[in-house]
């Protein structure tokens, strides 16, 4: 018989008859079998402990995986909350801008547009103010305010300086560049012929600048 | 999953057992129930983790080792019973006052659930870890299933041996190896009997 096949039965006391006699006969002569039988309970306890350790490893591994998922879920949750908050803030800013700031702007634009009246531009006059005509051409036809301004500034005739400044001011006003308008606008008393208009421009500046 | 099926899964193979463990680990009812038991005295996460993990180990071990295991109520009651007993055992080990313990409502020991984890004793745990490093994986697997009363045929199938006779022979060699270790470390043998 292979004695090691019957160790468990022997230790459990379930071996009897011929098998028991044969086993005991081998046991009395086999030192290795004696060693195993002697330490049987301890070996079983240790083996059970090894099972516990193995199960604990499996449980710990599940715990690590569970916590990792929890952490990444937490991070994802935080990320989503952050994104939602950011998006909400951006949307709120856009809404405020559209509803409030743009309304103010468009209201003021509307008001300025409704109040603003263009002057009678000196497009065709006499042969004496050619530079002014050229300048007006650059401004009205080509929409080139800088070229028009340059032309008017090159006209250094003393009589024309105030007139030219006035027209530069008008050009800036049409473009709604109010600071530049104010910079070039002559005083009403220095240009009596346009005194009324200059007062109107001054009222625009006071209102919208 | 029905309790009976769950127990079959735990016994059947390591892979299936791991799936059950993953499922139990994420079970909110189980986690919250054990939190309630544990938080009565301590709030620390490490204490909860220890009790939770040992609860699962004790449950798995009982399923694997006790062929006649009967869980009368539902699985939660059984697991909570293990957790409660583990928690009480830990409190006693920390020498908490009995009055302090008795003040805790519902903290009565579940009489029919025995805690017999060797790894809860740090000396025994150390010894087991030491022995594990001496044994190969094959020996470890055969002996731990043998200690859980698996049949040789089942072990052969689970571990991929040709037949049960090969497992028997291997088992004997492994037992011899461990016996020799215990002979040369008599204190070990004594400690395990305690």
Interface residues (C-beta under 8 A of the other chain):
Chain A: X2 X4 X5 X7 X32 X35 X36 X38 X39 X40 X41 X42 X43 X44 X45 X46 X47 X48 X49 X50 X51 X52 X53 X54 X55 X56 X58 X59 X60 X61 X62 X63 X65 X66
Chain B: X14 X17 X18 X21 X22 X24 X25 X26 X49 X52 X53 X54 X56 X57 X60 X61 X64 X65 X117 X118 X119 X124 X125 X127 X128 X129 X131 X132 X135 X140 X143 X144 X145 X146 X147 X148 X165 X168 X169 X171 X172 X175 X176 X178 X179 X180 X182 X183 X188 X189 X192 X193
